[in-house]
Amino acid sequence: MTYRLIEHTADTGLEIEARTLDELFVDALRGLTDCITELEKVAPIKRRRLEVRAGDLERLLVEWLSEAVYLFEVEDLLLSRAEVEIEESKAGFELEAAVAGEPFDPDRHPVKIALKAVTYHQLVVEEVPGGWRARVIFDI
């Protein structure tokens, strides 16, 4: 399981590799939070359940990460941990997750990048030999 920050003109993004699809989505969330602030400073003290549905895996990734951006922007909640389960359904894909994080504290969580949105630009979610790979770009 790994993710790395990628630069993209006026935007930024992540390339993620994982053994399983569930791990890919967990690492994408951790990478998103690490773009916003220092991930290791976000304690998993506040828990909640999230559900996301989409017609394909690319849309599911965008919806998943957009939910995390929404929680940060609206509720000041930074997420640092997740347990994810993705299942294929007749309508596409369903993601259920138990997530944890903590309220944003500017003294403890210095903002690295102000993310505006998760984009579909150059979006990739694909199965590769040995696991899964994704690329996602964020509007900043």
N, CA, C and O atoms as a GROMACS GRO file, in nm:
protein
  560
    1MET      N    1   0.084  -0.117   0.000
    1MET     CA    2   0.000   0.000   0.000
    1MET      C    3   0.089   0.124   0.000
    1MET      O    4   0.170   0.144   0.090
    2THR      N    5   0.071   0.204  -0.101
    2THR     CA    6   0.148   0.327  -0.108
    2THR      C    7   0.069   0.433  -0.182
    2THR      O    8  -0.020   0.404  -0.260
    3TYR      N    9   0.106   0.558  -0.154
    3TYR     CA   10   0.056   0.668  -0.233
    3TYR      C   11   0.168   0.769  -0.244
    3TYR      O   12   0.255   0.775  -0.157
    4ARG      N   13   0.165   0.848  -0.352
    4ARG     CA   14   0.264   0.954  -0.364
    4ARG      C   15   0.197   1.075  -0.426
    4ARG      O   16   0.109   1.063  -0.511
    5LEU      N   17   0.241   1.190  -0.382
    5LEU     CA   18   0.190   1.316  -0.431
    5LEU      C   19   0.245   1.342  -0.570
    5LEU      O   20   0.363   1.319  -0.595
    6ILE      N   21   0.160   1.388  -0.661
    6ILE     CA   22   0.205   1.426  -0.794
    6ILE      C   23   0.166   1.570  -0.821
    6ILE      O   24   0.059   1.616  -0.780
    7GLU      N   25   0.253   1.642  -0.890
    7GLU     CA   26   0.225   1.780  -0.928
    7GLU      C   27   0.161   1.780  -1.065
    7GLU      O   28   0.197   1.699  -1.151
    8HIS      N   29   0.065   1.869  -1.086
    8HIS     CA   30  -0.004   1.876  -1.214
    8HIS      C   31  -0.042   2.021  -1.240
    8HIS      O   32  -0.141   2.070  -1.186
    9THR      N   33   0.036   2.089  -1.321
    9THR     CA   34   0.019   2.232  -1.352
    9THR      C   35  -0.026   2.309  -1.229
    9THR      O   36   0.051   2.320  -1.133
   10ALA      N   37  -0.147   2.362  -1.228
   10ALA     CA   38  -0.195   2.441  -1.114
   10ALA      C   39  -0.267   2.354  -1.011
   10ALA      O   40  -0.323   2.406  -0.914
   11ASP      N   41  -0.266   2.224  -1.031
   11ASP     CA   42  -0.335   2.133  -0.941
   11ASP      C   43  -0.234   2.040  -0.875
   11ASP      O   44  -0.113   2.050  -0.898
   12THR      N   45  -0.285   1.950  -0.794
   12THR     CA   46  -0.201   1.846  -0.734
   12THR      C   47  -0.281   1.717  -0.736
   12THR      O   48  -0.402   1.720  -0.761
   13GLY      N   49  -0.217   1.606  -0.710
   13GLY     CA   50  -0.289   1.481  -0.713
   13GLY      C   51  -0.214   1.369  -0.646
   13GLY      O   52  -0.110   1.390  -0.583
   14LEU      N   53  -0.268   1.249  -0.660
   14LEU     CA   54  -0.210   1.130  -0.599
   14LEU      C   55  -0.202   1.018  -0.701
   14LEU      O   56  -0.289   1.004  -0.787
   15GLU      N   57  -0.098   0.938  -0.690
   15GLU     CA   58  -0.092   0.808  -0.754
   15GLU      C   59  -0.086   0.707  -0.641
   15GLU      O   60  -0.003   0.718  -0.551
   16ILE      N   61  -0.174   0.609  -0.646
   16ILE     CA   62  -0.189   0.514  -0.537
   16ILE      C   63  -0.174   0.373  -0.592
   16ILE      O   64  -0.222   0.342  -0.701
   17GLU      N   65  -0.105   0.287  -0.516
   17GLU     CA   66  -0.094   0.146  -0.550
   17GLU      C   67  -0.126   0.065  -0.425
   17GLU      O   68  -0.085   0.100  -0.315
   18ALA      N   69  -0.202  -0.044  -0.443
   18ALA     CA   70  -0.238  -0.129  -0.330
   18ALA      C   71  -0.264  -0.271  -0.378
   18ALA      O   72  -0.287  -0.295  -0.497
   19ARG      N   73  -0.259  -0.363  -0.285
   19ARG     CA   74  -0.283  -0.504  -0.318
   19ARG      C   75  -0.431  -0.531  -0.349
   19ARG      O   76  -0.463  -0.611  -0.436
   20THR      N   77  -0.521  -0.461  -0.276
   20THR     CA   78  -0.664  -0.484  -0.296
   20THR      C   79  -0.734  -0.352  -0.327
   20THR      O   80  -0.680  -0.244  -0.303
   21LEU      N   81  -0.854  -0.364  -0.380
   21LEU     CA   82  -0.934  -0.245  -0.410
   21LEU      C   83  -0.969  -0.170  -0.282
   21LEU      O   84  -0.964  -0.047  -0.279
   22ASP      N   85  -1.006  -0.243  -0.177
   22ASP     CA   86  -1.038  -0.178  -0.049
   22ASP      C   87  -0.919  -0.098   0.003
   22ASP      O   88  -0.935   0.016   0.047
   23GLU      N   89  -0.799  -0.157  -0.002
   23GLU     CA   90  -0.678  -0.088   0.043
   23GLU      C   91  -0.648   0.034  -0.042
   23GLU      O   92  -0.598   0.135   0.008
   24LEU      N   93  -0.678   0.026  -0.171
   24LEU     CA   94  -0.657   0.140  -0.261
   24LEU      C   95  -0.739   0.260  -0.214
   24LEU      O   96  -0.688   0.373  -0.212
   25PHE      N   97  -0.864   0.238  -0.178
   25PHE     CA   98  -0.950   0.347  -0.134
   25PHE      C   99  -0.909   0.399   0.004
   25PHE      O  100  -0.920   0.519   0.030
   26VAL      N  101  -0.860   0.312   0.091
   26VAL     CA  102  -0.808   0.357   0.221
   26VAL      C  103  -0.686   0.446   0.199
   26VAL      O  104  -0.676   0.553   0.258
   27ASP      N  105  -0.594   0.402   0.115
   27ASP     CA  106  -0.473   0.481   0.089
   27ASP      C  107  -0.505   0.612   0.019
   27ASP      O  108  -0.438   0.713   0.043
   28ALA      N  109  -0.606   0.613  -0.067
   28ALA     CA  110  -0.646   0.738  -0.132
   28ALA      C  111  -0.694   0.838  -0.028
   28ALA      O  112  -0.662   0.957  -0.036
   29LEU      N  113  -0.772   0.792   0.068
   29LEU     CA  114  -0.819   0.881   0.175
   29LEU      C  115  -0.702   0.933   0.258
   29LEU      O  116  -0.696   1.052   0.289
   30ARG      N  117  -0.611   0.845   0.295
   30ARG     CA  118  -0.495   0.887   0.373
   30ARG      C  119  -0.410   0.986   0.294
   30ARG      O  120  -0.358   1.083   0.349
   31GLY      N  121  -0.395   0.961   0.164
   31GLY     CA  122  -0.319   1.053   0.079
   31GLY      C  123  -0.386   1.189   0.069
   31GLY      O  124  -0.317   1.292   0.071
   32LEU      N  125  -0.518   1.191   0.058
   32LEU     CA  126  -0.591   1.317   0.053
   32LEU      C  127  -0.567   1.398   0.180
   32LEU      O  128  -0.536   1.517   0.174
   33THR      N  129  -0.581   1.333   0.295
   33THR     CA  130  -0.557   1.402   0.422
   33THR      C  131  -0.414   1.450   0.432
   33THR      O  132  -0.388   1.559   0.483
   34ASP      N  133  -0.319   1.370   0.383
   34ASP     CA  134  -0.178   1.408   0.386
   34ASP      C  135  -0.150   1.526   0.293
   34ASP      O  136  -0.055   1.601   0.316
   35CYS      N  137  -0.231   1.544   0.190
   35CYS     CA  138  -0.219   1.664   0.105
   35CYS      C  139  -0.263   1.788   0.182
   35CYS      O  140  -0.205   1.895   0.166
   36ILE      N  141  -0.365   1.773   0.266
   36ILE     CA  142  -0.421   1.886   0.340
   36ILE      C  143  -0.332   1.925   0.458
   36ILE      O  144  -0.306   2.043   0.479
   37THR      N  145  -0.287   1.826   0.534
   37THR     CA  146  -0.207   1.850   0.654
   37THR      C  147  -0.116   1.731   0.678
   37THR      O  148  -0.108   1.641   0.595
   38GLU      N  149  -0.048   1.729   0.790
   38GLU     CA  150   0.041   1.618   0.824
   38GLU      C  151  -0.042   1.503   0.881
   38GLU      O  152  -0.093   1.511   0.993
   39LEU      N  153  -0.055   1.397   0.803
   39LEU     CA  154  -0.142   1.284   0.838
   39LEU      C  155  -0.113   1.229   0.977
   39LEU      O  156  -0.206   1.198   1.052
   40GLU      N  157   0.014   1.217   1.011
   40GLU     CA  158   0.050   1.156   1.140
   40GLU      C  159   0.004   1.238   1.260
   40GLU      O  160   0.005   1.189   1.372
   41LYS      N  161  -0.036   1.363   1.238
   41LYS     CA  162  -0.085   1.448   1.347
   41LYS      C  163  -0.237   1.441   1.364
   41LYS      O  164  -0.292   1.508   1.452
   42VAL      N  165  -0.303   1.362   1.281
   42VAL     CA  166  -0.449   1.350   1.289
   42VAL      C  167  -0.484   1.223   1.365
   42VAL      O  168  -0.467   1.112   1.314
   43ALA      N  169  -0.533   1.239   1.486
   43ALA     CA  170  -0.566   1.125   1.572
   43ALA      C  171  -0.704   1.068   1.536
   43ALA      O  172  -0.795   1.144   1.501
   44PRO      N  173  -0.720   0.937   1.544
   44PRO     CA  174  -0.849   0.875   1.511
   44PRO      C  175  -0.944   0.873   1.631
   44PRO      O  176  -0.977   0.767   1.683
   45ILE      N  177  -0.987   0.991   1.675
   45ILE     CA  178  -1.068   0.998   1.798
   45ILE      C  179  -1.218   1.012   1.773
   45ILE      O  180  -1.298   0.980   1.861
   46LYS      N  181  -1.257   1.060   1.657
   46LYS     CA  182  -1.399   1.076   1.625
   46LYS      C  183  -1.432   0.978   1.512
   46LYS      O  184  -1.369   0.979   1.407
   47ARG      N  185  -1.533   0.894   1.536
   47ARG     CA  186  -1.565   0.788   1.440
   47ARG      C  187  -1.703   0.812   1.377
   47ARG      O  188  -1.792   0.872   1.436
   48ARG      N  189  -1.716   0.761   1.255
   48ARG     CA  190  -1.846   0.763   1.189
   48ARG      C  191  -1.846   0.662   1.075
   48ARG      O  192  -1.742   0.612   1.034
   49ARG      N  193  -1.967   0.635   1.026
   49ARG     CA  194  -1.983   0.544   0.912
   49ARG      C  195  -2.018   0.625   0.789
   49ARG      O  196  -2.093   0.722   0.797
   50LEU      N  197  -1.964   0.583   0.676
   50LEU     CA  198  -1.993   0.648   0.549
   50LEU      C  199  -2.036   0.543   0.447
   50LEU      O  200  -1.987   0.430   0.449
   51GLU      N  201  -2.127   0.581   0.360
   51GLU     CA  202  -2.168   0.496   0.248
   51GLU      C  203  -2.165   0.580   0.122
   51GLU      O  204  -2.213   0.693   0.119
   52VAL      N  205  -2.108   0.523   0.017
   52VAL     CA  206  -2.098   0.591  -0.112
   52VAL      C  207  -2.133   0.490  -0.221
   52VAL      O  208  -2.093   0.374  -0.214
   53ARG      N  209  -2.208   0.536  -0.320
   53ARG     CA  210  -2.244   0.450  -0.433
   53ARG      C  211  -2.213   0.522  -0.563
   53ARG      O  212  -2.222   0.645  -0.572
   54ALA      N  213  -2.175   0.443  -0.664
   54ALA     CA  214  -2.148   0.501  -0.796
   54ALA      C  215  -2.156   0.392  -0.902
   54ALA      O  216  -2.148   0.273  -0.871
   55GLY      N  217  -2.173   0.434  -1.025
   55GLY     CA  218  -2.187   0.340  -1.136
   55GLY      C  219  -2.059   0.271  -1.177
   55GLY      O  220  -2.063   0.163  -1.236
   56ASP      N  221  -1.944   0.332  -1.147
   56ASP     CA  222  -1.815   0.271  -1.181
   56ASP      C  223  -1.712   0.308  -1.075
   56ASP      O  224  -1.737   0.393  -0.989
   57LEU      N  225  -1.597   0.244  -1.082
   57LEU     CA  226  -1.495   0.263  -0.978
   57LEU      C  227  -1.436   0.404  -0.979
   57LEU      O  228  -1.402   0.457  -0.873
   58GLU      N  229  -1.422   0.464  -1.096
   58GLU     CA  230  -1.368   0.600  -1.103
   58GLU      C  231  -1.460   0.697  -1.030
   58GLU      O  232  -1.414   0.779  -0.950
   59ARG      N  233  -1.589   0.688  -1.059
   59ARG     CA  234  -1.685   0.776  -0.992
   59ARG      C  235  -1.690   0.747  -0.842
   59ARG      O  236  -1.706   0.838  -0.760
   60LEU      N  237  -1.676   0.620  -0.807
   60LEU     CA  238  -1.677   0.584  -0.665
   60LEU      C  239  -1.560   0.649  -0.593
   60LEU      O  240  -1.576   0.699  -0.482
   61LEU      N  241  -1.443   0.649  -0.654
   61LEU     CA  242  -1.326   0.713  -0.592
   61LEU      C  243  -1.349   0.863  -0.576
   61LEU      O  244  -1.317   0.919  -0.471
   62VAL      N  245  -1.402   0.928  -0.679
   62VAL     CA  246  -1.429   1.072  -0.670
   62VAL      C  247  -1.532   1.100  -0.561
   62VAL      O  248  -1.513   1.193  -0.482
   63GLU      N  249  -1.639   1.023  -0.555
   63GLU     CA  250  -1.742   1.044  -0.452
   63GLU      C  251  -1.686   1.021  -0.312
   63GLU      O  252  -1.715   1.097  -0.220
   64TRP      N  253  -1.606   0.918  -0.296
   64TRP     CA  254  -1.543   0.885  -0.168
   64TRP      C  255  -1.455   0.999  -0.119
   64TRP      O  256  -1.468   1.044  -0.005
   65LEU      N  257  -1.366   1.044  -0.205
   65LEU     CA  258  -1.275   1.152  -0.165
   65LEU      C  259  -1.348   1.285  -0.151
   65LEU      O  260  -1.312   1.367  -0.067
   66SER      N  261  -1.451   1.307  -0.232
   66SER     CA  262  -1.531   1.429  -0.220
   66SER      C  263  -1.603   1.433  -0.086
   66SER      O  264  -1.621   1.541  -0.028
   67GLU      N  265  -1.645   1.318  -0.037
   67GLU     CA  266  -1.708   1.312   0.095
   67GLU      C  267  -1.609   1.355   0.203
   67GLU      O  268  -1.646   1.426   0.296
   68ALA      N  269  -1.485   1.313   0.192
   68ALA     CA  270  -1.381   1.354   0.288
   68ALA      C  271  -1.354   1.504   0.279
   68ALA      O  272  -1.337   1.569   0.382
   69VAL      N  273  -1.350   1.558   0.158
   69VAL     CA  274  -1.332   1.703   0.142
   69VAL      C  275  -1.450   1.777   0.204
   69VAL      O  276  -1.430   1.878   0.271
   70TYR      N  277  -1.571   1.728   0.181
   70TYR     CA  278  -1.691   1.789   0.239
   70TYR      C  279  -1.683   1.789   0.392
   70TYR      O  280  -1.710   1.892   0.455
   71LEU      N  281  -1.647   1.677   0.450
   71LEU     CA  282  -1.638   1.669   0.597
   71LEU      C  283  -1.536   1.768   0.651
   71LEU      O  284  -1.557   1.826   0.758
   72PHE      N  285  -1.427   1.787   0.579
   72PHE     CA  286  -1.327   1.884   0.623
   72PHE      C  287  -1.379   2.026   0.609
   72PHE      O  288  -1.367   2.106   0.701
   73GLU      N  289  -1.438   2.058   0.494
   73GLU     CA  290  -1.483   2.195   0.469
   73GLU      C  291  -1.603   2.235   0.554
   73GLU      O  292  -1.610   2.348   0.602
   74VAL      N  293  -1.698   2.144   0.573
   74VAL     CA  294  -1.823   2.177   0.641
   74VAL      C  295  -1.818   2.148   0.791
   74VAL      O  296  -1.869   2.226   0.871
   75GLU      N  297  -1.756   2.037   0.828
   75GLU     CA  298  -1.755   1.997   0.969
   75GLU      C  299  -1.618   2.010   1.034
   75GLU      O  300  -1.602   1.976   1.151
   76ASP      N  301  -1.518   2.060   0.960
   76ASP     CA  302  -1.381   2.072   1.011
   76ASP      C  303  -1.327   1.938   1.061
   76ASP      O  304  -1.249   1.934   1.157
   77LEU      N  305  -1.367   1.829   0.997
   77LEU     CA  306  -1.324   1.696   1.038
   77LEU      C  307  -1.219   1.643   0.941
   77LEU      O  308  -1.245   1.629   0.821
   78LEU      N  309  -1.101   1.614   0.993
   78LEU     CA  310  -0.993   1.551   0.917
   78LEU      C  311  -0.998   1.401   0.943
   78LEU      O  312  -1.009   1.358   1.057
   79LEU      N  313  -0.990   1.320   0.838
   79LEU     CA  314  -0.994   1.175   0.852
   79LEU      C  315  -0.855   1.116   0.836
   79LEU      O  316  -0.781   1.152   0.745
   80SER      N  317  -0.821   1.024   0.927
   80SER     CA  318  -0.688   0.962   0.922
   80SER      C  319  -0.693   0.810   0.910
   80SER      O  320  -0.593   0.748   0.873
   81ARG      N  321  -0.806   0.750   0.939
   81ARG     CA  322  -0.817   0.604   0.934
   81ARG      C  323  -0.948   0.565   0.867
   81ARG      O  324  -1.047   0.639   0.872
   82ALA      N  325  -0.947   0.448   0.806
   82ALA     CA  326  -1.068   0.396   0.744
   82ALA      C  327  -1.059   0.245   0.730
   82ALA      O  328  -0.953   0.190   0.703
   83GLU      N  329  -1.172   0.182   0.748
   83GLU     CA  330  -1.189   0.041   0.713
   83GLU      C  331  -1.295   0.042   0.604
   83GLU      O  332  -1.408   0.085   0.627
   84VAL      N  333  -1.259  -0.006   0.487
   84VAL     CA  334  -1.344   0.006   0.369
   84VAL      C  335  -1.383  -0.131   0.317
   84VAL      O  336  -1.303  -0.225   0.316
   85GLU      N  337  -1.508  -0.141   0.274
   85GLU     CA  338  -1.555  -0.262   0.206
   85GLU      C  339  -1.630  -0.217   0.081
   85GLU      O  340  -1.728  -0.143   0.089
   86ILE      N  341  -1.584  -0.263  -0.034
   86ILE     CA  342  -1.645  -0.228  -0.162
   86ILE      C  343  -1.707  -0.354  -0.222
   86ILE      O  344  -1.643  -0.459  -0.229
   87GLU      N  345  -1.831  -0.340  -0.265
   87GLU     CA  346  -1.900  -0.452  -0.330
   87GLU      C  347  -1.960  -0.406  -0.461
   87GLU      O  348  -2.007  -0.293  -0.473
   88GLU      N  349  -1.958  -0.496  -0.557
   88GLU     CA  350  -2.022  -0.467  -0.685
   88GLU      C  351  -2.170  -0.500  -0.672
   88GLU      O  352  -2.207  -0.602  -0.614
   89SER      N  353  -2.255  -0.413  -0.728
   89SER     CA  354  -2.400  -0.433  -0.723
   89SER      C  355  -2.456  -0.419  -0.864
   89SER      O  356  -2.382  -0.392  -0.959
   90LYS      N  357  -2.585  -0.438  -0.878
   90LYS     CA  358  -2.649  -0.423  -1.009
   90LYS      C  359  -2.633  -0.281  -1.061
   90LYS      O  360  -2.623  -0.260  -1.182
   91ALA      N  361  -2.632  -0.184  -0.971
   91ALA     CA  362  -2.622  -0.042  -1.010
   91ALA      C  363  -2.479   0.006  -1.024
   91ALA      O  364  -2.456   0.120  -1.064
   92GLY      N  365  -2.382  -0.077  -0.991
   92GLY     CA  366  -2.242  -0.034  -0.999
   92GLY      C  367  -2.163  -0.084  -0.880
   92GLY      O  368  -2.140  -0.204  -0.865
   93PHE      N  369  -2.121   0.009  -0.795
   93PHE     CA  370  -2.038  -0.025  -0.679
   93PHE      C  371  -2.089   0.047  -0.555
   93PHE      O  372  -2.136   0.160  -0.562
   94GLU      N  373  -2.078  -0.022  -0.442
   94GLU     CA  374  -2.117   0.034  -0.312
   94GLU      C  375  -1.998   0.026  -0.218
   94GLU      O  376  -1.935  -0.079  -0.206
   95LEU      N  377  -1.969   0.135  -0.152
   95LEU     CA  378  -1.860   0.142  -0.055
   95LEU      C  379  -1.920   0.170   0.082
   95LEU      O  380  -1.995   0.266   0.098
   96GLU      N  381  -1.886   0.088   0.178
   96GLU     CA  382  -1.922   0.113   0.318
   96GLU      C  383  -1.792   0.126   0.395
   96GLU      O  384  -1.699   0.048   0.375
   97ALA      N  385  -1.787   0.225   0.483
   97ALA     CA  386  -1.662   0.249   0.555
   97ALA      C  387  -1.687   0.294   0.697
   97ALA      O  388  -1.783   0.366   0.726
   98ALA      N  389  -1.600   0.250   0.785
   98ALA     CA  390  -1.590   0.306   0.920
   98ALA      C  391  -1.466   0.395   0.916
   98ALA      O  392  -1.355   0.348   0.893
   99VAL      N  393  -1.486   0.525   0.939
   99VAL     CA  394  -1.375   0.620   0.931
   99VAL      C  395  -1.352   0.683   1.068
   99VAL      O  396  -1.441   0.683   1.154
  100ALA      N  397  -1.232   0.735   1.087
  100ALA     CA  398  -1.199   0.802   1.212
  100ALA      C  399  -1.102   0.916   1.184
  100ALA      O  400  -1.021   0.911   1.092
  101GLY      N  401  -1.113   1.016   1.267
  101GLY     CA  402  -1.026   1.133   1.254
  101GLY      C  403  -1.049   1.225   1.371
  101GLY      O  404  -1.093   1.183   1.478
  102GLU      N  405  -1.020   1.352   1.350
  102GLU     CA  406  -1.042   1.448   1.458
  102GLU      C  407  -1.073   1.585   1.401
  102GLU      O  408  -1.042   1.614   1.285
  103PRO      N  409  -1.134   1.670   1.483
  103PRO     CA  410  -1.162   1.806   1.438
  103PRO      C  411  -1.033   1.881   1.406
  103PRO      O  412  -0.931   1.866   1.474
  104PHE      N  413  -1.040   1.962   1.302
  104PHE     CA  414  -0.927   2.043   1.259
  104PHE      C  415  -0.888   2.141   1.370
  104PHE      O  416  -0.973   2.211   1.425
  105ASP      N  417  -0.759   2.146   1.400
  105ASP     CA  418  -0.704   2.240   1.497
  105ASP      C  419  -0.586   2.308   1.428
  105ASP      O  420  -0.483   2.244   1.405
  106PRO      N  421  -0.599   2.438   1.393
  106PRO     CA  422  -0.492   2.504   1.318
  106PRO      C  423  -0.357   2.504   1.389
  106PRO      O  424  -0.254   2.516   1.324
  107ASP      N  425  -0.357   2.491   1.521
  107ASP     CA  426  -0.230   2.485   1.594
  107ASP      C  427  -0.160   2.350   1.576
  107ASP      O  428  -0.037   2.342   1.581
  108ARG      N  429  -0.238   2.244   1.555
  108ARG     CA  430  -0.181   2.110   1.541
  108ARG      C  431  -0.180   2.059   1.398
  108ARG      O  432  -0.104   1.968   1.364
  109HIS      N  433  -0.264   2.118   1.314
  109HIS     CA  434  -0.280   2.070   1.176
  109HIS      C  435  -0.251   2.182   1.077
  109HIS      O  436  -0.344   2.240   1.020
  110PRO      N  437  -0.125   2.214   1.054
  110PRO     CA  438  -0.093   2.319   0.957
  110PRO      C  439  -0.141   2.278   0.817
  110PRO      O  440  -0.117   2.167   0.772
  111VAL      N  441  -0.209   2.370   0.750
  111VAL     CA  442  -0.262   2.341   0.617
  111VAL      C  443  -0.149   2.349   0.514
  111VAL      O  444  -0.084   2.452   0.501
  112LYS      N  445  -0.128   2.239   0.443
  112LYS     CA  446  -0.028   2.234   0.336
  112LYS      C  447  -0.087   2.290   0.206
  112LYS      O  448  -0.028   2.376   0.142
  113ILE      N  449  -0.204   2.238   0.170
  113ILE     CA  450  -0.270   2.274   0.045
  113ILE      C  451  -0.420   2.290   0.073
  113ILE      O  452  -0.479   2.208   0.142
  114ALA      N  453  -0.479   2.396   0.020
  114ALA     CA  454  -0.624   2.415   0.030
  114ALA      C  455  -0.689   2.349  -0.092
  114ALA      O  456  -0.688   2.405  -0.202
  115LEU      N  457  -0.746   2.231  -0.071
  115LEU     CA  458  -0.811   2.159  -0.180
  115LEU      C  459  -0.951   2.215  -0.204
  115LEU      O  460  -1.026   2.235  -0.109
  116LYS      N  461  -0.984   2.239  -0.330
  116LYS     CA  462  -1.118   2.286  -0.364
  116LYS      C  463  -1.211   2.169  -0.399
  116LYS      O  464  -1.326   2.164  -0.357
  117ALA      N  465  -1.157   2.075  -0.479
  117ALA     CA  466  -1.242   1.967  -0.527
  117ALA      C  467  -1.159   1.850  -0.579
  117ALA      O  468  -1.041   1.865  -0.612
  118VAL      N  469  -1.224   1.735  -0.585
  118VAL     CA  470  -1.169   1.616  -0.649
  118VAL      C  471  -1.218   1.620  -0.793
  118VAL      O  472  -1.336   1.641  -0.818
  119THR      N  473  -1.127   1.601  -0.889
  119THR     CA  474  -1.165   1.614  -1.030
  119THR      C  475  -1.168   1.479  -1.101
  119THR      O  476  -1.121   1.378  -1.049
  120TYR      N  477  -1.225   1.482  -1.220
  120TYR     CA  478  -1.225   1.364  -1.307
  120TYR      C  479  -1.110   1.369  -1.407
  120TYR      O  480  -1.092   1.275  -1.485
  121HIS      N  481  -1.033   1.476  -1.406
  121HIS     CA  482  -0.923   1.493  -1.500
  121HIS      C  483  -0.816   1.386  -1.478
  121HIS      O  484  -0.765   1.372  -1.367
  122GLN      N  485  -0.782   1.313  -1.581
  122GLN     CA  486  -0.682   1.206  -1.579
  122GLN      C  487  -0.710   1.099  -1.473
  122GLN      O  488  -0.618   1.031  -1.427
  123LEU      N  489  -0.834   1.085  -1.435
  123LEU     CA  490  -0.874   0.988  -1.332
  123LEU      C  491  -0.857   0.846  -1.384
  123LEU      O  492  -0.900   0.813  -1.495
  124VAL      N  493  -0.794   0.762  -1.302
  124VAL     CA  494  -0.772   0.621  -1.337
  124VAL      C  495  -0.792   0.537  -1.212
  124VAL      O  496  -0.739   0.569  -1.105
  125VAL      N  497  -0.868   0.429  -1.226
  125VAL     CA  498  -0.872   0.322  -1.126
  125VAL      C  499  -0.866   0.194  -1.207
  125VAL      O  500  -0.956   0.165  -1.286
  126GLU      N  501  -0.760   0.116  -1.187
  126GLU     CA  502  -0.745  -0.004  -1.269
  126GLU      C  503  -0.676  -0.116  -1.193
  126GLU      O  504  -0.592  -0.094  -1.106
  127GLU      N  505  -0.716  -0.237  -1.230
  127GLU     CA  506  -0.650  -0.356  -1.177
  127GLU      C  507  -0.524  -0.378  -1.258
  127GLU      O  508  -0.526  -0.373  -1.381
  128VAL      N  509  -0.414  -0.404  -1.188
  128VAL     CA  510  -0.285  -0.428  -1.251
  128VAL      C  511  -0.227  -0.557  -1.192
  128VAL      O  512  -0.275  -0.604  -1.089
  129PRO      N  513  -0.126  -0.615  -1.256
  129PRO     CA  514  -0.065  -0.734  -1.198
  129PRO      C  515  -0.022  -0.708  -1.053
  129PRO      O  516   0.053  -0.614  -1.026
  130GLY      N  517  -0.069  -0.790  -0.963
  130GLY     CA  518  -0.031  -0.777  -0.822
  130GLY      C  519  -0.118  -0.682  -0.742
  130GLY      O  520  -0.092  -0.661  -0.623
  131GLY      N  521  -0.222  -0.624  -0.803
  131GLY     CA  522  -0.307  -0.536  -0.723
  131GLY      C  523  -0.385  -0.434  -0.803
  131GLY      O  524  -0.439  -0.463  -0.910
  132TRP      N  525  -0.390  -0.311  -0.748
  132TRP     CA  526  -0.469  -0.202  -0.805
  132TRP      C  527  -0.387  -0.075  -0.809
  132TRP      O  528  -0.294  -0.056  -0.731
  133ARG      N  529  -0.423   0.011  -0.904
  133ARG     CA  530  -0.356   0.140  -0.919
  133ARG      C  531  -0.461   0.246  -0.946
  133ARG      O  532  -0.561   0.221  -1.013
  134ALA      N  533  -0.436   0.367  -0.894
  134ALA     CA  534  -0.526   0.480  -0.921
  134ALA      C  535  -0.446   0.608  -0.934
  134ALA      O  536  -0.336   0.622  -0.880
  135ARG      N  537  -0.504   0.702  -1.007
  135ARG     CA  538  -0.451   0.838  -1.015
  135ARG      C  539  -0.570   0.932  -1.003
  135ARG      O  540  -0.672   0.912  -1.069
  136VAL      N  541  -0.556   1.033  -0.919
  136VAL     CA  542  -0.663   1.131  -0.901
  136VAL      C  543  -0.600   1.269  -0.886
  136VAL      O  544  -0.497   1.285  -0.821
  137ILE      N  545  -0.663   1.368  -0.949
  137ILE     CA  546  -0.614   1.506  -0.946
  137ILE      C  547  -0.710   1.591  -0.864
  137ILE      O  548  -0.832   1.577  -0.876
  138PHE      N  549  -0.654   1.680  -0.781
  138PHE     CA  550  -0.734   1.770  -0.698
  138PHE      C  551  -0.721   1.913  -0.750
  138PHE      O  552  -0.612   1.957  -0.786
  139ASP      N  553  -0.832   1.982  -0.754
  139ASP     CA  554  -0.833   2.125  -0.787
  139ASP      C  555  -0.792   2.201  -0.661
  139ASP      O  556  -0.850   2.182  -0.554
  140ILE      N  557  -0.692   2.289  -0.675
  140ILE     CA  558  -0.647   2.366  -0.558
  140ILE      C  559  -0.662   2.515  -0.583
  140ILE      O  560  -0.629   2.596  -0.495
   0.00000   0.00000   0.00000
